[in-house]
Amino acid sequence: MAKKSSKVILITVLSVAGALIVAGVVFSLCYRPYMAVYLTTGDIYFGKTSVFPCIKIQDPWFLQRGDDGSLSLEKFSDAVWAPKGGMRVSRDQIVFTSKLSELSPVVAAIEGRGVPQQQIEEPQESGEEDVNLEEVLDSEDLTEE
């Protein structure tokens, strides 16, 4: 009787373990958030990553600095050498990785939702002269009497 119950327990444990492994694999394939991958070269890439059997960035994007110092988000496949597919990255070249929020302007641009524009309010005309805090502090005697 003891052999039969131990077999049932073993089969149950193995079944639960197998189900958890399958669920984990399915979840990791279905839910992959956008990541930022910062390399030792100073380049930063964005995309959905996988780590097995090697680190790969699917549909990678990168930041490109213009001659005037401005930054733009560029699709890796649109680069001059016309790379095809994802991008494999050596683990030794990665400084850090970070998940991107779904609200990130980078994610919005990648998904074609456009980059949300921040509303910048014009300063109110008060008619008063701007005050330089350093000049005020320099001109006043702040010692206690």
trRosetta pair geometry for C-beta under 8 A, 3 or more apart (Angstrom, degrees):
i j d omega theta_ij theta_ji phi_ij phi_ji
1 4 5.8 -55 -153 34 35 111
1 5 6.6 27 154 -13 68 106
2 5 6.0 -57 -147 40 32 106
2 6 6.2 30 156 -17 66 109
3 6 5.9 -59 -147 39 29 109
3 7 6.4 31 154 -21 64 106
4 7 5.8 -54 -151 33 30 112
4 8 6.6 30 152 -19 64 105
5 8 5.6 -50 -147 35 35 113
5 9 6.4 37 153 -19 66 104
6 9 5.6 -50 -145 37 34 113
6 10 6.2 37 153 -21 65 106
7 10 5.6 -54 -145 37 31 112
7 11 6.2 30 156 -18 65 107
8 11 5.9 -54 -145 38 28 109
8 12 6.2 30 154 -20 63 108
9 12 5.7 -56 -147 37 29 112
9 13 6.2 28 156 -18 65 107
10 13 5.9 -55 -145 37 28 109
10 14 6.2 24 157 -14 64 109
11 14 5.9 -57 -144 41 28 109
11 15 6.1 31 155 -22 64 109
12 15 5.7 -56 -146 36 28 112
12 16 6.4 25 157 -16 64 106
13 16 6.0 -56 -147 38 29 108
13 17 6.2 28 154 -18 64 109
14 17 5.6 -54 -143 39 31 112
14 18 6.1 33 156 -20 65 107
15 18 5.8 -55 -146 37 28 112
15 19 6.3 29 155 -19 63 107
16 19 5.7 -54 -147 36 30 112
16 20 6.4 31 154 -19 64 105
17 20 5.8 -55 -149 36 30 111
17 21 6.4 31 153 -19 64 106
18 21 5.7 -55 -148 35 32 111
18 22 6.4 29 155 -16 66 106
19 22 5.8 -54 -146 39 31 110
19 23 6.2 31 154 -19 65 108
20 23 5.7 -54 -144 38 30 112
20 24 6.2 33 155 -21 64 106
21 24 5.7 -54 -149 35 29 112
21 25 6.5 28 154 -18 64 106
22 25 5.8 -55 -148 36 31 110
22 26 6.3 28 155 -16 66 108
23 26 5.8 -56 -145 39 30 110
23 27 6.1 31 156 -20 65 109
24 27 5.7 -55 -144 37 28 111
24 28 6.2 24 159 -17 64 108
25 28 5.9 -57 -145 38 28 107
25 29 6.4 23 156 -16 63 109
26 29 5.9 -61 -149 39 29 108
26 30 6.1 14 159 -9 67 114
27 30 6.1 -65 -140 45 26 101
27 31 5.7 -24 179 29 69 110
28 31 7.1 -64 -113 61 19 74
28 32 7.0 54 178 -74 55 89
29 32 7.4 -30 -160 -35 18 110
32 48 4.4 82 118 -165 119 112
32 49 6.9 -162 -176 52 118 47
32 50 7.1 -42 -124 -72 148 75
32 58 7.9 66 110 30 148 130
33 48 7.3 173 97 -117 20 83
33 99 4.9 32 100 -150 139 105
33 100 6.7 -174 154 51 102 66
33 102 7.9 -96 -140 -62 103 79
34 46 6.1 19 178 -180 109 94
34 47 6.6 -95 -143 -171 79 9
34 48 6.0 -67 -98 -71 52 67
34 99 7.4 105 79 -163 52 60
34 100 4.3 -38 95 49 101 120
34 104 7.3 -127 81 52 133 138
34 106 7.3 -174 138 109 144 104
34 107 5.0 177 34 -101 156 101
34 110 6.7 142 -117 57 146 156
35 46 7.1 180 86 -146 43 54
35 47 6.8 -25 53 72 78 46
35 48 6.9 101 10 -123 91 29
35 49 4.8 -33 36 -3 143 118
35 57 7.6 -123 69 -118 107 97
35 97 5.4 -2 179 -175 122 106
35 98 6.7 148 -160 75 72 37
35 99 5.9 -48 -103 -101 72 45
35 100 6.5 -168 -100 -6 17 90
36 44 5.9 -6 -173 -176 99 108
36 45 7.5 150 -158 80 50 42
36 46 5.6 -22 -101 -96 63 80
36 97 6.7 161 82 -158 56 54
36 98 4.7 -7 52 58 104 92
36 99 8.0 -81 14 -2 79 1
36 100 5.9 104 -30 -60 91 102
36 106 7.6 58 -80 92 104 167
37 44 7.0 158 78 -157 46 57
37 45 4.8 -18 60 63 101 93
37 46 7.5 -179 17 -79 76 30
37 47 7.8 -33 4 39 115 84
37 49 6.8 116 -57 -77 126 137
37 55 7.9 141 -130 163 146 129
37 57 6.2 -116 10 -77 146 132
37 89 6.4 -153 158 -26 149 176
37 94 6.2 -64 -168 -125 95 105
37 97 5.2 -11 -103 -107 68 89
38 43 7.8 169 -151 91 49 43
38 44 4.9 -17 -102 -105 71 89
38 94 7.3 95 73 -160 53 64
38 95 4.7 -56 106 59 98 108
38 96 5.2 12 47 55 114 76
38 97 7.3 -165 18 -81 74 39
38 98 7.8 32 -11 2 106 101
39 42 7.1 -39 80 28 78 21
39 43 4.9 2 44 61 118 85
39 44 7.3 -163 12 -81 77 38
39 45 7.3 45 -23 -2 110 101
39 89 7.1 -127 -92 -151 114 123
39 93 5.0 -4 -150 152 99 97
39 94 6.3 -56 -106 -100 60 43
39 95 6.4 124 -164 -2 9 92
40 92 7.9 -31 -13 135 139 66
40 93 5.2 -113 15 -155 104 60
40 94 7.6 -44 -27 -13 83 7
40 95 5.7 138 -74 -53 58 97
41 93 7.2 1 -14 -166 93 109
43 62 6.2 -18 -175 -153 104 126
43 63 7.7 178 -158 51 62 83
44 62 6.7 146 84 -147 51 74
44 63 5.5 23 62 14 100 115
45 57 5.6 4 132 -156 131 177
45 60 4.9 -17 -173 -163 118 118
45 61 6.9 143 -162 73 64 42
45 62 5.0 -36 -103 -89 68 88
45 76 7.2 26 -138 -68 111 127
45 87 6.8 -104 -164 75 160 150
45 89 7.6 -161 44 -73 147 139
46 57 7.9 128 107 -166 17 131
46 60 6.9 134 68 -157 43 63
46 61 4.6 -25 62 64 98 97
46 62 7.2 175 15 -81 77 36
46 73 7.6 -24 32 -147 138 112
46 100 6.8 32 -144 -36 110 150
46 106 5.4 -136 -123 165 165 130
46 110 6.6 -129 120 -65 124 140
47 57 4.1 99 66 178 130 97
47 58 5.5 -173 161 68 118 50
47 59 5.3 170 -138 80 116 64
47 60 4.2 -82 -27 -98 145 54
47 61 6.2 148 -60 12 88 73
47 76 7.9 -35 -52 -4 138 130
47 86 7.5 161 142 -138 154 94
47 87 7.6 120 35 33 156 108
47 110 7.7 178 -97 -141 57 149
48 57 7.3 134 68 -159 36 58
48 58 4.7 -23 69 53 91 110
48 59 6.9 35 25 45 91 98
49 55 6.5 -14 -167 -164 113 83
49 56 6.7 152 -153 80 63 47
49 57 5.4 -31 -95 -99 79 63
49 58 7.3 -168 -86 8 25 80
49 97 7.2 -49 6 -149 166 143
50 55 7.4 170 87 -144 49 39
50 56 5.1 -6 55 55 92 98
50 58 7.1 58 -8 -30 99 106
51 54 7.7 -99 -172 137 38 17
51 55 5.5 -5 -120 -96 62 70
54 88 5.5 20 118 -149 130 111
54 89 8.0 166 153 54 96 49
55 88 6.8 116 82 -160 60 61
55 89 4.7 -55 101 64 115 90
55 90 7.6 167 47 -93 116 2
55 91 6.1 132 -8 -74 130 73
55 94 7.1 -38 112 -43 174 141
56 86 4.9 58 174 126 103 141
56 87 6.8 152 -158 76 62 41
56 88 5.2 -32 -99 -96 78 64
56 89 7.3 168 -94 12 27 78
57 60 4.2 62 118 -79 122 110
57 86 5.7 175 83 -171 46 98
57 87 4.7 -12 55 59 99 97
57 89 6.4 50 -15 -19 104 119
58 86 4.6 -53 -102 -99 46 123
59 75 7.8 -44 -177 -149 77 97
59 76 7.8 161 178 35 34 110
59 77 7.7 -44 -137 -16 59 119
59 86 6.9 -43 -19 -98 39 78
59 110 7.7 113 129 -168 116 114
60 75 8.0 126 95 -163 50 53
60 76 4.1 35 85 -15 93 145
60 86 6.6 98 -19 -154 97 64
60 87 4.6 -19 -6 10 148 128
61 73 5.6 19 165 179 125 95
61 74 6.5 163 -162 82 76 37
61 75 5.5 -45 -106 -103 82 46
61 76 6.3 -127 -89 -23 26 83
61 106 7.5 172 89 -173 137 98
61 109 7.9 151 -178 103 166 108
61 110 5.7 -128 -14 -98 150 106
62 73 7.6 164 83 -152 26 56
62 74 5.8 -26 64 63 75 89
62 76 6.0 82 -8 -78 103 85
63 71 5.3 -18 -168 -164 108 111
63 72 7.3 142 -156 71 58 34
63 73 6.3 -37 -99 -98 59 58
63 74 7.6 121 -131 17 12 85
64 71 7.1 139 71 -157 43 57
64 72 5.1 -27 63 65 96 87
64 73 7.7 159 16 -102 84 10
64 74 4.6 39 -15 -9 126 129
65 69 6.6 -23 -172 -145 102 33
65 70 7.3 153 -155 79 57 35
65 71 5.8 -32 -98 -97 64 68
66 69 6.8 -34 72 36 78 19
66 70 4.5 2 36 57 123 85
66 71 7.4 -143 2 -73 85 19
66 72 6.5 65 -42 -7 104 109
73 106 6.4 166 -107 -130 146 78
73 109 5.3 90 71 117 154 152
73 110 7.6 -99 157 -62 140 76
74 78 6.2 -124 180 71 91 115
74 79 7.2 93 139 -75 125 74
75 78 4.4 77 73 3 95 111
76 79 5.9 -21 -172 -19 46 113
76 83 6.0 -42 147 62 94 127
76 87 6.1 -81 173 -45 165 131
77 82 7.1 25 -177 -157 62 52
77 83 5.9 -110 -110 75 53 75
77 84 6.9 64 -129 -104 101 35
78 82 8.0 -10 -139 -106 18 59
79 82 6.9 -150 76 -55 68 25
79 83 6.0 26 48 5 118 98
83 87 7.2 41 142 -85 152 92
89 93 6.1 -121 -178 70 88 117
89 94 6.3 81 141 -61 125 104
90 93 4.5 82 70 1 94 107
90 94 7.6 -162 94 -17 54 83
91 94 5.9 -54 -157 20 40 114
94 97 6.5 -11 -173 -44 127 94
100 104 4.4 -60 178 3 103 161
100 106 6.0 -91 -148 73 149 118
100 107 5.2 166 126 -50 127 112
101 104 4.7 134 62 -38 76 89
101 107 7.1 -130 89 5 50 142
102 107 5.9 -123 -144 118 34 159
103 107 7.5 66 56 55 13 127
103 108 7.8 5 -172 -46 32 109
104 107 4.2 90 66 6 98 102
104 108 6.8 -160 95 -7 52 84
105 108 5.4 -52 -145 37 36 116
105 109 6.3 37 155 -21 67 104
105 115 4.6 42 -166 -145 104 91
105 116 6.1 -117 -102 34 89 81
106 109 5.9 -55 -150 35 29 109
106 110 6.4 28 153 -18 64 107
107 110 5.7 -54 -144 38 32 111
107 111 6.1 18 161 -7 67 112
108 111 6.2 -65 -144 47 24 101
108 113 4.3 -86 -161 74 77 109
108 114 6.3 -39 150 79 107 38
108 115 5.8 127 93 -104 119 41
108 116 6.1 -13 132 -19 178 85
109 112 7.8 39 179 -71 29 23
109 113 7.5 -82 -60 55 22 69
109 114 6.9 15 -98 -157 58 15
109 115 5.1 7 -69 -64 101 89
128 131 8.0 -20 141 -32 113 96
131 135 7.8 -138 -178 60 64 109
131 136 6.4 24 175 -43 107 128
132 135 4.1 63 87 9 109 112
132 136 6.9 171 89 -13 57 83
133 136 5.6 -55 -149 36 36 112
133 137 6.3 31 156 -16 69 106
134 137 5.9 -57 -146 39 30 108
134 138 6.1 29 156 -18 65 110
135 138 5.7 -56 -143 39 30 110
135 139 6.1 21 161 -16 65 113
136 139 6.1 -64 -144 39 26 105
136 140 6.3 8 164 -8 64 114
137 140 6.4 -66 -140 41 26 99
137 142 7.0 -5 -158 -41 76 136
